[in-house]
Amino acid sequence: MKQFLIAIASVFFLISCVGGQKVKEEQVEEQASVSEFEAIAEGIDDGHSARVSLDYQGTYTGKIPAADAPGINVVITLSDSTYVKTMEFEGKKDSKSEYKGKYEWNKAGNTITLFGTEREPDQFFVGENTLIMLDMEGKRITGDLAEHYILNK
């Protein structure tokens, strides 16, 4: 009888260990990064993208960081396939620049590239009522100042 109880206890112990392992695996799966999700999403073409799903045309404004000024006020107006971008260093007279030209969408339909600006490639991820400035490699800017690279409609 004693051996029977030990066998049953052992079985319950093993079952509880396997169940605990399953919870750990689920937690690891939930920790997938945003960049991994975006990479996966780019490979899926379900017909939905910012280009076809969002009302992206309009005017976006924001203040991006600057090395020698409190910030740069940026205004981008998107029309059907053209843009107007103005930039002005805060606190500096005669620092306003204006760029006009065409923009193109990436294959995934979530990022635009402005042509003819002060920096090329001048890329922005298009979100719901937002443009998120990307770095020179087309990646999101991270760190403490990342939120300052978002322009709002």
C-alpha positions in Angstrom: 0.0 0.0 0.0 2.8 2.3 0.9 4.5 1.8 -2.5 1.2 2.5 -4.3 0.8 5.9 -2.5 4.4 6.7 -3.4 3.8 5.8 -7.1 0.6 8.0 -7.2 2.5 10.9 -5.5 5.3 10.6 -8.0 2.9 10.7 -10.9 1.2 13.9 -9.6 4.6 15.4 -9.0 5.7 14.7 -12.6 2.4 16.1 -14.0 2.9 19.3 -12.0 6.5 19.7 -13.3 5.3 19.3 -16.9 2.5 21.8 -16.3 5.0 24.3 -14.9 7.2 23.9 -17.9 4.3 24.7 -20.2 3.6 28.0 -18.3 7.3 29.0 -18.7 7.2 28.3 -22.5 4.0 30.4 -22.8 5.7 33.3 -21.0 8.7 33.1 -23.3 6.4 33.2 -26.3 4.6 36.3 -25.0 7.9 38.1 -24.8 8.3 38.4 -28.6 9.6 41.9 -29.3 7.7 44.4 -31.4 10.4 44.4 -34.0 10.0 40.6 -34.4 6.2 41.1 -34.8 6.8 43.8 -37.4 9.2 41.6 -39.4 6.6 38.9 -39.5 3.8 41.3 -40.4 5.8 42.7 -43.3 6.0 39.2 -44.8 2.2 38.8 -44.7 0.2 40.5 -47.5 -3.4 40.4 -46.4 -4.4 43.5 -48.4 -4.5 45.7 -45.3 -1.8 48.4 -44.9 -1.6 52.0 -43.7 -1.7 53.0 -47.4 -5.1 51.4 -48.0 -6.6 51.3 -44.4 -5.8 54.7 -42.9 -6.8 58.3 -43.8 -3.2 59.3 -43.9 -3.4 62.4 -46.0 -3.2 65.7 -44.0 -0.9 67.8 -41.9 1.4 66.4 -39.2 3.3 68.5 -36.7 5.9 67.9 -34.0 9.2 69.1 -32.5 12.2 66.9 -33.0 15.4 67.1 -31.0 18.3 69.4 -32.2 21.9 69.5 -31.1 22.2 73.3 -31.1 18.6 74.5 -30.4 15.7 73.6 -28.1 14.2 71.7 -31.0 13.1 71.7 -34.6 9.5 72.4 -35.4 8.5 70.1 -38.3 5.3 70.3 -40.3 4.6 67.7 -43.1 1.6 67.9 -45.3 0.8 64.8 -47.4 -1.4 64.9 -50.5 -2.1 62.1 -52.9 1.5 61.5 -53.9 3.2 64.8 -53.0 4.4 66.4 -49.8 5.4 69.8 -48.3 7.8 69.7 -45.4 8.8 72.8 -43.4 11.4 72.8 -40.6 12.3 75.7 -38.3 14.9 75.7 -35.5 13.2 77.0 -32.4 14.7 80.3 -31.2 16.7 80.9 -34.3 15.7 83.6 -36.8 15.6 82.9 -40.5 16.0 79.2 -39.9 12.9 78.1 -41.8 13.4 75.6 -44.6 10.8 74.2 -47.0 10.9 71.1 -49.1 8.4 70.0 -51.7 8.4 66.8 -53.7 7.0 63.3 -54.2 6.9 60.5 -51.8 6.7 56.7 -52.3 5.3 53.8 -50.2 7.4 50.8 -49.3 6.3 47.4 -50.5 4.5 46.6 -47.2 2.5 49.9 -47.5 3.4 51.1 -44.0 6.4 53.5 -44.6 6.8 56.5 -46.9 10.0 57.9 -48.3 10.2 61.7 -49.0 12.4 62.6 -51.9 14.3 65.9 -52.2 14.6 66.8 -48.5 17.7 67.7 -46.4 18.3 64.0 -45.5 17.8 61.0 -47.6 16.4 58.6 -47.1 13.8 60.6 -45.3 11.5 57.8 -44.1 8.4 57.8 -41.9 6.4 54.9 -40.6 2.7 55.8 -41.1 0.4 55.0 -38.2 -3.1 56.1 -37.1 -2.9 59.9 -37.2 0.9 59.8 -36.8 4.1 59.8 -38.7 7.1 58.2 -36.9 10.5 59.4 -38.2 12.8 56.5 -38.9 16.6 56.5 -38.8 18.9 56.5 -41.8 18.6 52.7 -42.0 14.8 52.8 -42.0 14.5 51.6 -38.3 12.6 53.1 -35.5 14.5 55.5 -33.3 14.8 54.1 -29.8 16.0 55.5 -26.5 14.9 58.3 -24.2 14.1 60.7 -27.1 12.1 58.2 -29.2 8.8 59.8 -28.4 10.1 63.1 -29.8 10.3 61.7 -33.3 6.5 61.2 -33.6 4.5 63.8 -35.6 0.8 64.0 -34.9 -2.1 64.9 -37.2 
